[in-house]
Amino acid sequence: DGSTEIEASALCEMNDWLKRSEGASLNQRREFMQETLNKMVASVRYGVILPEDASRTIHGCAAMLGVPLAQDISETALIVTGMRKMVKRADMIYSFQEFGEIDYAAVAPNARGFGIVRFKSSRSVQRAMERFRTEEIVVEDVAVMIQVLKSDLPVEPRDLSSHPGDSRRDGMRPLPPLPPPMLMMVIDEDSH
């Protein structure tokens, strides 16, 4: 439960930052992503969250920011906004279970009306989105907004040796997948 609440909280912070920082420059997005990455690394270092949960959260945040990813993230999660501030995890599960088997759901702490529902299948996400396009989805008597947490198409591999510096026009390199051993390497390097 703790790691899913951390994920919901990080995604909520990302959502709030995007609202406040509409039109943010590439460097501003990079800086905010770096802050988020630093928080996740610290959370892993102090045993608050497992490396694989931190990796999933980092990739979800990067996808929300439009940071290129080396590979797509699975489209099994919905971001839910506009809920009552005191909504409970059970209320979200009750409202979304009709679309398919839920892997987990979490509500961001501090009464923010933001949550995430991760299904076992992307087909469940498609069913929820089909309903959302034609009808309201209601959580605790309030019609909510939903959005699929997804990445853009994967960035084409490039030969960086023939192009010094950034090879993409926007200056952003794709964020590589972060399996737990790689995240641990980041932690080890950071501690020296």
Secondary structure by P-SEA (a helix, b strand, c coil): caaaaaaaaaaaaaaaaaaacccccaaaaaaaaaaaaaaaaaaaaaccccaaaaaaaaaaaaaaacccccccccccbbbbccccccccaaaaaaaccccccccccccccccccccccccccaaaaaaaaaaaacbbbbcccccbbbbbbccccccccccccccccccccccccccccccaaaaaaaaaaaac
